[in-house]
Amino acid sequence: MQVDDKYEPLSTEEEKTGKAVVHAAYTVHKELGPGLLERVYEVCFCHVLTEMGLNVLRQIDVPIQFEEHIFEEGLRLDVMVNNLVICELKAMDNVNPVWEAQLLSHLKLTGKRLGYLINFNVPLIKQGIKRMIL
């Protein structure tokens, strides 16, 4: 779901962070391969990003704002990098369309523009990376 024609281009910092995210995913997948638990990939992915000097937050609660109300029983995103890029990590055989809706929700609720859905349970990691821009 990339609609670059309708929106402003991403900032240089967003693009740079996005490239680091993809690099980290490749690094982790090359070392560990497919077949492990999601949490294992998350820990290693965040380690690689941190070693690259990026600011990484894990398991962030995302409240839902509606009208004048804030609902704390919102969502939880997996990884936020440099307070710019959201990463939703998976380790599943079958791709579920709800994952894209999950990432889209995270982007909209946080006001972020760039997100990655990364499924590590694939033979080649490039098959498991989906980039979304709002």
C-alpha positions as CSV (number, residue, x, y, z in Angstrom):
1,M,0.0,0.0,0.0
2,Q,2.4,2.7,-1.2
3,V,0.7,5.8,-2.5
4,D,3.6,8.1,-3.1
5,D,1.7,10.2,-5.7
6,K,-0.7,11.6,-3.2
7,Y,1.6,12.4,-0.3
8,E,4.7,14.3,0.4
9,P,8.0,12.4,-0.1
10,L,9.5,10.9,3.0
11,S,12.2,12.9,4.8
12,T,15.9,12.0,4.4
13,E,15.9,10.7,8.0
14,E,12.8,8.5,7.4
15,E,14.5,7.0,4.3
16,K,17.8,6.5,6.1
17,T,16.0,4.8,9.0
18,G,14.0,2.7,6.7
19,K,17.1,1.4,5.0
20,A,18.6,0.6,8.4
21,V,15.5,-1.4,9.2
22,V,15.7,-3.5,6.0
23,H,19.5,-4.0,6.6
24,A,18.8,-5.2,10.2
25,A,16.1,-7.6,8.9
26,Y,18.5,-9.1,6.4
27,T,21.2,-9.4,9.0
28,V,19.0,-11.2,11.5
29,H,17.5,-13.5,8.9
30,K,20.9,-14.4,7.4
31,E,22.2,-15.4,10.9
32,L,19.1,-17.1,12.2
33,G,17.1,-18.3,9.2
34,P,13.3,-19.0,9.4
35,G,11.5,-21.1,11.9
36,L,12.1,-19.4,15.3
37,L,9.6,-17.6,17.6
38,E,8.7,-14.0,16.8
39,R,10.2,-12.9,20.1
40,V,13.7,-14.3,19.2
41,Y,13.6,-12.2,16.0
42,E,12.4,-9.1,17.8
43,V,15.3,-9.2,20.4
44,C,17.9,-9.8,17.7
45,F,16.5,-7.2,15.3
46,C,16.4,-4.6,18.0
47,H,20.0,-5.5,19.0
48,V,21.2,-5.0,15.5
49,L,19.5,-1.6,15.2
50,T,20.8,-0.5,18.5
51,E,24.3,-1.5,17.5
52,M,23.9,0.7,14.4
53,G,23.3,3.6,16.8
54,L,19.6,3.9,16.3
55,N,17.0,4.6,19.1
56,V,14.8,1.5,19.4
57,L,11.7,1.1,21.5
58,R,9.9,-2.3,21.9
59,Q,6.3,-3.2,22.7
60,I,4.8,0.3,22.8
61,D,1.2,0.8,23.8
62,V,-0.7,2.9,21.3
63,P,-3.8,4.6,22.7
64,I,-6.8,5.2,20.6
65,Q,-8.0,8.8,20.3
66,F,-11.6,9.3,19.3
67,E,-13.4,12.6,19.5
68,E,-12.5,14.0,22.9
69,H,-11.6,10.6,24.4
70,I,-8.4,8.6,24.8
71,F,-8.8,4.9,25.2
72,E,-5.9,3.2,26.8
73,E,-6.9,-0.3,25.8
74,G,-5.5,0.5,22.4
75,L,-2.9,-1.4,20.4
76,R,0.6,-2.5,21.0
77,L,3.3,-2.0,18.3
78,D,6.3,-4.2,18.1
79,V,9.2,-1.8,17.4
80,M,9.6,1.9,16.8
81,V,12.9,3.1,15.3
82,N,14.2,6.6,15.8
83,N,10.6,7.7,16.7
84,L,10.0,7.6,12.9
85,V,9.5,4.1,11.6
86,I,7.2,1.4,12.9
87,C,8.1,-2.3,12.5
88,E,5.5,-5.0,12.9
89,L,7.4,-8.3,13.2
90,K,6.0,-11.8,12.4
91,A,7.2,-15.3,12.2
92,M,4.4,-17.2,10.6
93,D,4.0,-19.6,7.7
94,N,0.9,-18.0,6.2
95,V,0.5,-14.3,5.6
96,N,-2.6,-12.8,7.3
97,P,-4.2,-9.8,5.6
98,V,-5.0,-8.4,9.1
99,W,-1.3,-7.7,9.6
100,E,-1.4,-4.9,7.0
101,A,-4.5,-3.4,8.8
102,Q,-2.6,-3.7,12.0
103,L,0.4,-1.7,10.7
104,L,-1.9,0.8,9.0
105,S,-3.7,1.3,12.3
106,H,-0.4,1.9,14.1
107,L,0.7,4.4,11.5
108,K,-2.5,6.3,11.6
109,L,-2.8,6.3,15.4
110,T,0.8,7.5,16.0
111,G,0.9,9.9,13.1
112,K,4.0,8.2,11.6
113,R,4.4,7.8,7.9
114,L,6.7,4.8,7.3
115,G,6.2,1.3,8.5
116,Y,7.5,-2.2,7.7
117,L,5.7,-5.5,8.1
118,I,8.5,-8.1,8.4
119,N,7.8,-11.8,8.4
120,F,11.0,-13.8,9.3
121,N,9.5,-17.2,8.5
122,V,10.3,-17.1,4.8
123,P,13.1,-18.7,2.8
124,L,14.4,-15.3,1.5
125,I,13.8,-12.3,3.7
126,K,13.0,-10.1,0.7
127,Q,9.8,-12.2,0.4
128,G,8.9,-11.2,3.9
129,I,9.3,-7.4,3.9
130,K,6.4,-5.1,3.1
131,R,6.9,-1.3,3.2
132,M,3.9,0.9,3.9
133,I,3.9,4.7,3.5
134,L,1.1,7.1,4.5
